[in-house]
Amino acid sequence: MLVAHTLPRMQPRDSMIPRLGALIAASFLVGLTSVGCASDQRVGLEPAAPKLLPFKLLPFTYATRHDGAANCGVRAMLQDRDGKFWIGSHFEGVCGVDGGAIRHFTEADGLSDDQVRAIHEAADGTIWFDCGEGVSSFDGEQIVTQVNREYSLLSPWELEPDDLWFKPNGSHGFNAKERDAGVYRLHDGRLTYLALPLPLKSRTNDGYSVTGFAKGKSGRIWIATYDAVFGFDGVSFTTIDGARMGLREGEGVPHVRCVFEDSRGRVWIGNNGVGVVVVDGDATYGLTKLAREGDALLNMGAPLTRSLAANHPSKIDESLQRVFSIGEDRDGNIWIGTIGGGAWRYDGRTLKQFNEHDGLTTANVMAIYCDHDGELWLGGTGVFRCTGDRFERVY
């Protein structure tokens, strides 16, 4: 069954809006469908008045949630094929920016959950929202919450260029119907649950909860979980666990929050605790902050920089330990988003940190995005555009 809420059609794009676009830093998706064909049953509501807000003002408060959970702000960005912009938040729904109008969609409008972890566009132009719980879509007229999924763990793994990939239905782990750690594959309008390639004893370990996806140059899909990263090329799997990351005893364990494959084919893995690991063929490196000289890519085993901000919240974190997003700009620079330390740029040799002194007034950077024109955007407490060696807040 599909539960739909009718919404007003979005207005034509206005050239005044800056162009956001589509580079992934560490994305997270969700799933749908039950065995067999689901009926497309929609419940229509009377059209609501558009929630029009002043230009460049997003209706996100960035306030701590009622249960005390921290609000990290913007978690996802997408510019669709028509130039419309979609901006998803940590707890406050999603905004569609079309011309001079900003539309705010929440659970009240049919969204499955107010946490939007990733936004993707299907081949038919449908916009998909990976929410904290559940998955919703927007077909240009209405928000549709998907409640049907195919759960056969015997379904074969396959890979096509237009596939979309989603995490399990809940905010963490997997439910009784999903049974094992796995992912959903959206293909030809059907979401099928696929079990991750794990030994029997690990299949129900919630350490393999999915935290993100990334597509590689050759079409390979990378799947990030807390304990490991899995790559599937359509034929076979690659597994990158703590040992493959080069982590030695006493250096911590993986806690993967994002994965990204750059234009050179290197796989960048962001961890909440042990920082960035780079896998380049058979070689594995750690990314460590240096004293502004030398090469920032070091062989694994080098001491990890400790976080100064952990015991001193007023300080800017310079540790590169808590990494939640990674992306690449049009010049081949790698950008790294952290919790507490703003963003870092790796130019192929050295690292530079960007924070409030550079116009980046958010300490948390959960989304890194490059638009259709190649401009770089960062999301956190607001949306920021890169202007060379500085940032300006746009939303």
C-alpha positions in Angstrom: 0.0 0.0 0.0 1.2 3.5 -0.8 0.0 6.3 1.4 0.0 9.6 -0.4 -0.6 13.2 0.5 -1.4 15.7 -2.3 0.7 18.8 -2.3 0.6 21.9 -4.6 2.8 21.6 -7.7 6.1 23.4 -7.3 6.5 26.6 -9.3 9.0 27.0 -12.2 12.6 27.7 -11.3 13.8 31.3 -11.1 17.3 32.1 -12.3 17.9 34.1 -9.1 18.5 31.0 -7.1 22.1 29.7 -6.9 22.6 26.3 -8.5 23.3 23.4 -6.2 24.2 20.0 -7.6 25.2 16.5 -7.1 28.4 15.3 -5.5 28.0 12.7 -2.8 29.9 12.8 0.4 28.6 10.2 2.4 24.8 9.4 1.6 22.3 7.2 3.4 19.2 5.6 1.8 16.2 3.4 2.8 13.7 0.8 1.4 10.2 -0.6 0.3 8.1 -3.6 -1.0 6.6 -7.0 0.1 6.9 -10.2 -1.8 4.7 -9.8 -4.9 3.3 -6.8 -6.7 1.9 -4.0 -4.4 -1.2 -2.0 -5.4 -0.6 1.7 -6.0 -3.4 2.8 -3.7 -3.3 6.5 -3.0 -5.3 8.5 -0.5 -5.9 12.0 -1.7 -6.2 15.1 0.5 -7.5 18.5 -0.3 -4.6 20.6 -1.6 -3.0 22.7 1.2 -1.8 26.2 0.7 1.9 26.4 -0.2 4.3 27.1 2.6 6.0 30.0 1.0 8.9 31.6 2.9 11.1 34.6 2.3 13.9 34.0 -0.3 17.0 32.3 1.2 15.3 31.6 4.6 15.0 28.0 5.5 12.4 27.1 8.2 14.9 25.0 10.2 15.4 26.1 13.8 18.5 23.8 14.3 17.3 23.5 17.9 18.0 20.4 20.1 15.2 17.9 19.9 12.7 17.5 22.7 14.5 14.4 24.0 17.8 16.2 24.1 19.3 14.8 20.9 21.6 17.2 19.1 20.5 18.7 15.9 23.3 18.7 13.3 21.3 20.7 10.8 21.4 20.0 7.0 22.2 16.4 6.2 21.4 16.1 2.5 21.3 18.2 -0.7 20.3 17.6 -4.3 19.8 19.6 -7.4 17.3 17.8 -9.6 17.3 17.6 -13.4 15.0 20.7 -13.6 17.3 22.8 -11.4 15.2 22.6 -8.3 17.0 22.2 -5.0 16.2 19.8 -2.2 17.6 20.3 1.3 17.1 17.7 4.0 17.5 18.2 7.7 18.4 16.2 10.8 15.1 16.5 12.5 13.0 19.1 10.7 11.9 17.6 7.3 13.0 18.7 3.8 12.8 21.9 1.8 12.2 22.2 -1.9 13.6 25.4 -3.4 11.9 26.4 -6.7 12.3 29.9 -8.0 11.8 32.4 -5.2 9.6 29.9 -3.2 10.8 27.6 -0.5 8.4 24.7 0.3 8.8 22.9 3.6 7.6 19.2 3.8 7.3 17.3 7.1 5.5 14.3 8.5 2.4 16.4 8.5 2.7 16.5 4.7 3.2 12.7 4.3 6.9 12.4 4.9 7.7 9.1 6.6 10.0 10.8 9.1 11.3 14.3 9.8 14.9 13.1 9.6 16.1 13.1 6.0 19.5 11.4 5.6 19.8 11.4 1.8 18.0 12.7 -1.3 18.2 11.0 -4.7 16.6 11.3 -8.1 15.4 8.2 -10.0 15.7 7.8 -13.8 12.0 8.8 -14.2 12.6 12.1 -12.3 11.0 10.9 -9.0 12.7 12.4 -5.9 13.4 9.9 -3.2 14.0 10.8 0.5 15.9 8.4 2.8 14.4 9.2 6.2 15.4 8.1 9.7 12.6 5.7 9.5 10.9 4.7 6.2 11.3 6.1 2.8 9.2 8.7 0.9 9.2 10.1 -2.6 7.9 13.1 -4.5 6.6 12.7 -8.0 6.1 16.4 -8.7 2.6 16.5 -7.3 2.6 14.6 -4.0 4.6 13.0 -1.2 4.2 9.3 -1.2 5.3 7.1 1.7 6.3 3.6 0.7 5.2 0.8 3.0 5.6 -2.3 0.8 8.8 -4.2 0.4 10.1 -7.5 -0.9 11.9 -9.4 2.0 13.2 -12.5 0.3 16.8 -13.0 1.6 17.3 -15.4 -1.3 17.0 -12.6 -3.9 20.2 -12.5 -6.0 22.5 -9.5 -5.9 22.4 -7.6 -9.2 23.6 -4.1 -10.3 22.3 -1.8 -12.9 23.3 1.9 -13.6 19.9 3.3 -12.6 19.6 1.4 -9.3 19.1 3.3 -6.1 20.1 1.8 -2.7 18.5 2.2 0.7 19.3 1.3 4.2 16.9 -0.9 6.3 13.6 0.6 7.3 14.5 1.7 10.8 16.8 4.3 12.1 19.2 1.6 13.4 19.7 -2.1 12.8 17.0 -4.1 11.0 13.5 -5.3 11.8 11.9 -8.7 12.2 10.9 -8.9 8.5 14.3 -8.0 7.3 15.9 -10.5 9.8 19.5 -10.0 8.7 21.8 -7.1 8.1 21.2 -5.9 4.6 20.1 -3.2 2.1 17.3 -2.4 -0.3 17.8 -2.2 -4.0 15.3 -0.1 -6.0 15.0 -1.4 -9.5 12.1 -1.0 -12.0 10.0 0.5 -9.2 10.5 -2.5 -6.8 12.5 -2.4 -3.6 14.1 -5.7 -2.7 15.9 -6.5 0.5 19.3 -8.1 0.1 21.4 -9.7 2.8 25.0 -8.5 3.2 27.7 -11.1 2.6 28.4 -11.9 6.2 29.2 -15.1 8.1 26.2 -16.7 9.8 27.3 -15.6 13.3 27.5 -11.9 12.2 24.2 -11.6 10.2 22.2 -10.3 13.1 24.9 -8.0 14.5 23.6 -4.5 14.5 27.3 -3.3 14.1 26.5 -3.8 10.4 23.7 -1.2 10.4 24.0 0.8 7.2 25.3 4.4 7.4 25.8 5.4 3.8 26.2 4.5 0.1 28.5 5.8 -2.7 28.8 4.9 -6.3 32.2 4.4 -7.8 33.6 5.3 -11.2 33.0 1.9 -12.7 29.5 1.7 -11.3 30.5 -0.3 -8.2 28.2 0.4 -5.2 29.9 1.0 -1.8 27.9 0.3 1.3 29.1 1.7 4.6 28.2 0.1 7.9 29.6 0.9 11.4 31.9 -2.1 11.4 32.9 -2.4 7.7 32.5 -1.2 4.1 31.2 -3.5 1.4 31.7 -3.0 -2.3 29.7 -4.8 -5.0 30.6 -4.6 -8.7 27.8 -6.7 -10.1 29.7 -10.0 -9.8 31.7 -10.1 -6.5 32.1 -8.3 -3.2 35.0 -6.4 -1.6 35.0 -6.2 2.2 37.0 -3.5 4.0 37.0 -4.2 7.7 39.2 -2.9 10.6 42.0 -5.2 9.6 41.9 -4.1 6.0 41.8 -0.5 7.1 45.1 -1.1 8.9 43.9 -0.4 12.4 46.1 -2.1 14.9 45.3 -3.0 18.5 45.0 0.0 20.6 44.2 2.3 17.7 40.5 1.9 17.9 37.9 0.1 15.9 35.9 1.2 12.8 32.8 3.3 13.3 32.1 4.2 9.7 29.8 7.1 9.0 30.5 7.7 5.3 32.3 6.3 2.2 33.3 8.0 -1.0 35.2 6.9 -4.1 37.2 9.8 -5.7 38.0 10.5 -9.4 41.2 8.4 -9.1 39.4 5.4 -7.8 40.6 5.8 -4.2 38.1 4.8 -1.5 37.8 7.3 1.4 36.2 6.0 4.6 35.1 8.5 7.3 34.9 7.2 10.9 33.5 8.7 14.0 36.5 8.1 16.3 39.4 7.0 14.1 39.1 9.6 11.4 39.8 9.0 7.7 41.1 5.9 6.1 42.1 5.9 2.4 42.2 2.6 0.4 44.2 2.9 -2.8 44.5 -0.5 -4.5 46.5 -2.7 -2.1 47.7 0.3 0.0 45.9 1.8 3.0 46.6 5.2 4.5 45.4 7.3 7.4 44.7 11.0 6.9 46.3 13.0 9.7 46.6 16.7 10.4 50.1 17.8 10.0 51.9 21.0 11.0 51.1 22.6 7.7 53.8 20.8 5.8 54.6 17.4 4.4 52.2 14.9 3.0 48.9 14.4 4.9 48.5 10.8 3.7 50.4 8.6 6.1 50.9 4.9 6.3 48.4 3.3 8.7 49.9 2.9 12.2 50.9 6.6 12.6 49.6 8.0 15.9 46.1 9.4 15.7 45.7 13.0 16.6 43.6 13.4 19.8 40.5 15.7 20.0 41.1 18.8 22.0 37.4 19.8 21.8 36.2 16.7 23.6 37.2 18.1 27.0 36.9 21.8 25.9 33.7 22.3 23.9 34.5 25.9 23.3 37.5 24.9 21.2 37.5 24.2 17.5 38.2 20.5 17.0 41.4 20.0 15.1 41.6 16.2 15.4 39.9 15.0 12.2 38.6 12.1 14.3 34.8 12.6 13.9 34.2 12.4 10.1 30.7 12.3 8.8 30.9 13.4 5.1 33.5 13.3 2.3 33.4 14.7 -1.3 35.4 16.0 -4.1 35.3 19.4 -5.9 35.8 20.0 -9.6 39.6 20.7 -9.1 40.1 17.2 -7.5 40.4 18.5 -4.0 39.0 16.2 -1.3 36.7 17.8 1.2 36.0 16.3 4.6 33.2 17.3 6.9 33.4 16.7 10.7 31.4 17.1 13.8 32.9 19.9 15.8 35.7 20.8 13.5 34.1 22.3 10.4 35.5 21.2 7.1 39.0 20.2 5.8 40.4 20.4 2.3 43.1 17.9 1.1 44.8 19.3 -2.1 46.8 16.1 -2.8 49.5 16.9 -0.3 48.4 19.0 2.6 45.3 19.8 4.7 43.6 23.1 5.4 40.9 23.5 8.0 37.9 25.8 7.3 35.8 27.2 10.2 34.2 30.4 11.4 37.3 32.4 10.6 36.8 31.4 6.9 33.0 32.2 6.8 32.0 28.7 7.7 30.1 29.4 10.8 28.9 25.8 11.3 31.1 23.5 13.4 29.2 20.4 12.1 29.4 19.6 8.3 27.1 16.7 7.5 26.7 17.2 3.8 29.2 18.0 1.0 27.8 18.7 -2.5 28.9 19.9 -5.9 26.2 21.5 -8.1 25.6 21.3 -11.9 28.0 24.2 -12.4 30.7 22.6 -10.3 30.3 24.9 -7.3 30.9 23.4 -3.9 28.3 23.5 -1.1 28.5 22.4 2.5 25.5 21.7 4.8 25.3 21.9 8.6 23.8 24.8 10.6 22.8 26.4 7.3 24.0 25.9 3.7 27.3 27.4 2.6 28.8 28.0 -0.8 32.6 28.0 -1.4 34.0 31.2 -2.9 37.6 30.2 -3.3 39.3 30.1 0.1 36.2 31.3 2.0 32.6 30.4 2.4 29.4 32.4 2.4 26.1 31.3 3.9 23.3 31.2 1.3 20.5 29.4 3.2 
